[in-house]
Amino acid sequence: MTEPIIKFDKVIKRFGDLTVLNELDFEVNPGEKVSIIGPSGSGKSTVLRILMTLVNIDGGMVSVDGEPLWHEKGQDGSLKPASEAHLRAMRMKLGMVFQSFNLFPHMTVLRNITEAPVRVLGLGKKEASMRARELLDLVGLADQADKYPHQLSGGQQQRVGIARALAMRPKILLFDEPTSALDPELVGEVLNVIGGLAEEHDLTMLLVTHEMRFAREISDRVCFFDQGQIREEGTPEELFTDPTEERTREFLKAVID
Ligand SMILES: Nc1ncnc2c1ncn2[C@@H]1O[C@H](COP(=O)(O)OP(=O)(O)OP(=O)(O)O)[C@@H](O)[C@H]1O
């Protein structure tokens, strides 16, 4: 059996009195494209933030690529909280595309993409530029390398965000509502790029989205989150056409109608 590349085992996350993840069990297999859907506040983005090591967990265990993420083995073999060095090493396995692009405003498009590979991976500038240009080509922006983010549309900026995440060659790519900050007419171009990646790459993809039609098209599996747990999951066909849970039906009716 394939080992999951992402595994949440009874994970608890609280913010003060609010329990956001309530003993969450969740797995993603290598190469799988999984969408997380669900009502606002159900903990979807928190799952991504935990994976990016932006927020710590309060209980349970998260593993990425077979290794504990928030823990590491001490000399006596027991698990202790992860050191900064362990978190940094684990973070390299993941890339994230943010809702608000998060590009460096004072750097050109090319430099936005080469910066981390040069600084973090130690790539030569020439090689990093060559790879960045290939990635810009992949996202349809080969002719925008020397522009600054403010000279691009939101859709173009988000495509640079995708190229920038890919430049670090992550095993897993996370998308946090990648189109929700865009004007409606710019959503399609970003979804096309993500859809193309999903089709052509063996990259593992985990996507939090409100775009139901898109989740349906690109996902191998869709998970419906509710109150910090997976209420229902299945193939897009199963979940969207014939959900078994009343709560899933209500949610889909509200967002699709
Ligand atoms: N840093 C934080 N401090 C306090 N509360 C937080 C923090 N981050 C998230 N929360 C709360 O945790 C809950 C879950 O947040 P999360 O962003 O994971 O929800 P979501 O399902 O992604 O929602 P949405 O679809 O609205 O983005 C929300 O009630 C949110 O207000």
The ligand as an SDF file (V2000), in Angstrom:
LIG
                    3D

 31 33  0  0  0  0  0  0  0  0999 V2000
   -4.4490   33.2070   14.2870 N   0  0  0  0  0  0  0  0  0  0  0  0
   -5.7090   33.0410   14.6890 C   0  0  0  0  0  0  0  0  0  0  0  0
   -6.1230   33.5050   15.8820 N   0  0  0  0  0  0  0  0  0  0  0  0
   -7.3900   33.3230   16.3060 C   0  0  0  0  0  0  0  0  0  0  0  0
   -8.3400   32.6840   15.5840 N   0  0  0  0  0  0  0  0  0  0  0  0
   -7.9930   32.2100   14.3950 C   0  0  0  0  0  0  0  0  0  0  0  0
   -6.6670   32.3680   13.8680 C   0  0  0  0  0  0  0  0  0  0  0  0
   -6.6300   31.7870   12.6420 N   0  0  0  0  0  0  0  0  0  0  0  0
   -7.8660   31.3090   12.4090 C   0  0  0  0  0  0  0  0  0  0  0  0
   -8.6780   31.5530   13.4470 N   0  0  0  0  0  0  0  0  0  0  0  0
  -10.0970   31.1440   13.5540 C   0  0  0  0  0  0  0  0  0  0  0  0
  -10.1640   29.7500   13.3260 O   0  0  0  0  0  0  0  0  0  0  0  0
  -11.3180   29.4000   12.5690 C   0  0  0  0  0  0  0  0  0  0  0  0
  -10.9120   28.6110   11.3530 C   0  0  0  0  0  0  0  0  0  0  0  0
  -10.1680   29.4370   10.4790 O   0  0  0  0  0  0  0  0  0  0  0  0
   -9.7600   28.9810    9.0130 P   0  0  0  0  0  0  0  0  0  0  0  0
   -9.0900   30.1590    8.3870 O   0  0  0  0  0  0  0  0  0  0  0  0
   -9.0090   27.7040    9.0590 O   0  0  0  0  0  0  0  0  0  0  0  0
  -11.1850   28.7370    8.3620 O   0  0  0  0  0  0  0  0  0  0  0  0
  -11.5830   28.4470    6.8540 P   0  0  0  0  0  0  0  0  0  0  0  0
  -12.3910   27.2070    6.8550 O   0  0  0  0  0  0  0  0  0  0  0  0
  -10.3600   28.4700    6.0020 O   0  0  0  0  0  0  0  0  0  0  0  0
  -12.5180   29.6890    6.5610 O   0  0  0  0  0  0  0  0  0  0  0  0
  -12.6620   30.6440    5.2560 P   0  0  0  0  0  0  0  0  0  0  0  0
  -13.3550   29.8200    4.2200 O   0  0  0  0  0  0  0  0  0  0  0  0
  -13.5220   31.7690    5.7700 O   0  0  0  0  0  0  0  0  0  0  0  0
  -11.2760   31.0880    4.8900 O   0  0  0  0  0  0  0  0  0  0  0  0
  -12.0190   30.7020   12.2660 C   0  0  0  0  0  0  0  0  0  0  0  0
  -13.0700   30.8750   13.1870 O   0  0  0  0  0  0  0  0  0  0  0  0
  -10.9630   31.7640   12.4620 C   0  0  0  0  0  0  0  0  0  0  0  0
  -11.5170   32.9710   12.8810 O   0  0  0  0  0  0  0  0  0  0  0  0
  1  2  1  0
  2  3  1  0
  2  7  2  0
  3  4  2  0
  4  5  1  0
  5  6  2  0
  6  7  1  0
  6 10  1  0
  7  8  1  0
  8  9  2  0
  9 10  1  0
 10 11  1  0
 11 12  1  0
 11 30  1  0
 12 13  1  0
 13 14  1  0
 13 28  1  0
 14 15  1  0
 15 16  1  0
 16 17  2  0
 16 18  1  0
 16 19  1  0
 19 20  1  0
 20 21  2  0
 20 22  1  0
 20 23  1  0
 23 24  1  0
 24 25  2  0
 24 26  1  0
 24 27  1  0
 28 29  1  0
 28 30  1  0
 30 31  1  0
M  END
$$$$
